[in-house]
């Protein structure tokens, strides 16, 4: 019988929409917690992690707030606000602990394919910015999570650690670094495929090349999804007790279709990205770090420029960017109707409000769209003055859909990650971008706690096996931090063995 003629509705305990890092993490967690539950993963593309989680669509920094200057703004009195940096780092520690547990317990068989030690570095030039970076260092280094950070303003030491950035540099303009040796580079695509593989080998059904076209809630609280096979045109229905929408830019339209009250008033603004990249060994050997600078004046937080070492399929690359692009698509492989169709009566005021208030963002995007290839390399030369145009090529990265949230009579544009769930816990989804993938584990723990409140307490002992610090702020417990950090470093082999990049 053909798929198109199958009338019966398949039943499953859990449906995961999208095969990116969020669904992959949640699927592995549920399989570890409830081995007997049935799980169905639905992905519109033909492979896992092919959209925002793909390494070429994702900056791969392993965001832990070690180097991202937008997480440590200067207050009006000159002091440095480190609250956001501490929060993001605490979240990353949760992810890191889970990855260590997963590596120890056979969930992640190939750690080095997704995780490599790469220093995280903040870079500034100019006397005023050097003073800011010194004060940032002084504000952070007293916290256990940042205690190993170094402040470097010596030109010779700068050149020793970052030879590519030092070449042809005029050091009459003072420079400084905040250097964190214990950073990582993360290939979230490889990580996601291993997590999905673990769950699939233990019974999870995977439907690739399938698109969720609609969903509605049944009287018993479950959800029925209408699913289209994009290859054959066949249709099927799947009924689930719980639905997670981890579809990146595709999450908002599905949450809107669900009709849940919690999604009302939310909108999305898509922003594309592009990076310059090179794999020339002479350049990758001279820059083995992730170096973040200050954003251009008036630019949004997502535009912080960075020159990154990336390790993808065992090969070292350098990426520089991001350069913003724009398309009305919510996914790289989406439709030009995504943005207009996302405008609803309940979010129109939010969308219009942002349109009126985010003039700076619009101006920034227009300026970015007008950049030529030579202009982009000129921007790179602020980091690396010796950069040559012919060494670099442009890589079009993924689409990010920034969250628009209702505020008062209008709306506000947010640059973080937002978990939405129905009050009864039967459906949840994730919206937003950075720090995104790096905080997938705490985000999915949040989903478990919100949506399975009746079971969460029973799961806690197992969850604390996975994340020993769960429920504790490591900033307040330096002894515990040292213990879990050392354990993670050993298990994840992050003590820089000979086959991984090391500082030149």
Secondary structure, DSSP 8 states (H G I E B T S, - for coil): --GGG--S-EEEEEEEE--SHHHHHHHHHHHHH-TTS-EEEEESSSSTT-STTSGGGS------SSS-GGGS-B-TTS-B--HHHHHHHHHHHHHHHHHHHHHHTTS-S-GGGTEEE-EEEEEEESHHHHHHHHHHHHHHTTSGGGTT-EEE--HHHHHHH-HHHHTT--TTS-EEEEEETT-EEE-HHHHHHHHHHHHHHTT-EEEETEEEEEEEE-TTS-EEEEEEETTT--EEEEEEEEEEE--GGGHHHHHHHHT-GGGTT-EEEEEEEEEEEE--HHHHTT--EEEE----TT--GGG--EEEEEEETTEEEEEEEEEEE--S-SSTT--TTHHHHH--TTTHHHHHHHHHH-HHHHHHHHHHHT--HHHHHHHHTTT-TT--GGG-EEEE---EEEEEEEETTEEEEE-SEEEEE-TTSSEEEEEE-TTGGGGHHHHHHHHHHHH-HHHHHHHHHHHHHH-TTTTS-GGG-HHHHHHHHHHHHHHTT-S--TTS----
